Amino acid sequence: MKLDLKHKNLVLTGFMGTGKTETGLILARSTGRRFVDSDKLVEEKTGKSVAGIFKESGEVYFRDLESKALKSLDRCKAGSLVISTGGGAVIREQNRMLLRKKGIIINLTARVEDIISRTSEAGSRPLLDVANPGEKIAELLEERKEAYGDCDISIDTTGLSPLEVSEKILELLKDY
């Protein structure tokens, strides 16, 4: 039985640097949905950057804010959004359950080398502000493997533009 996609949000998950934001913007335009970035919701609510929140209050506090931001989306009409989650949003099962209730979860992946090149701006990614970012990425990917695997669709974005990823998602959704 095919799902009525008109009544399902499109939820992009995956590690930082996999293309969630750029792909999400394209998907929103092509489907007539509103684009929402959970990190931006947190920044708007607090008036602080994600990096600033991490630095001042730590990851657990940021994850609590992130969960509240995702919960606030529950009030939106199902099928009206393309949601780009922060890279760690789905590590909390409650967030995955909330997103799944009204959405199709699409996990974006990429090779570690591509993630490094896409996230190389110093200071913009607090979890990667370490001596060996490649090692840290591999460690976090392993820790989050189960959470990222709890998705409806998974797409490797390695070597693909956000437009190509968006087109691939739309093609896969035809069969969903």
C-alpha angles and dihedrals in degrees: 000000000000120000121239097242091194087077098046128080117223109238120195116202133168143104121314113278096030093112103259097142100044093041091046092053091052093046091050092052094046095047099038093241130134116257117228126183112198092208090055090050090056092046092050092048095048102030088229134105120250088246090051093050091050091049097046102034109012137239098292091056090048091050089053090053090046092053090051091050092051091047089054089061089062087082092061121097111269111252095024100097146065104202124199110197127203114261094258099037094103096052086088109074091211089061092050091049092049093049093045092053092071103012153058109240114222115187117205119205136183139176117275090245091056092047090052092051093045094049100039096119104115117240096009095097110048096191090055097047090108138110094260110030093175091058091046092050092051090048093050093045090054092047091049097040095107094045093049090046091058093086140109097231132017124197128185106221094190109134093000128114118231088253091055091048090049092050090048091051092050091049092051092047090059088069095040 
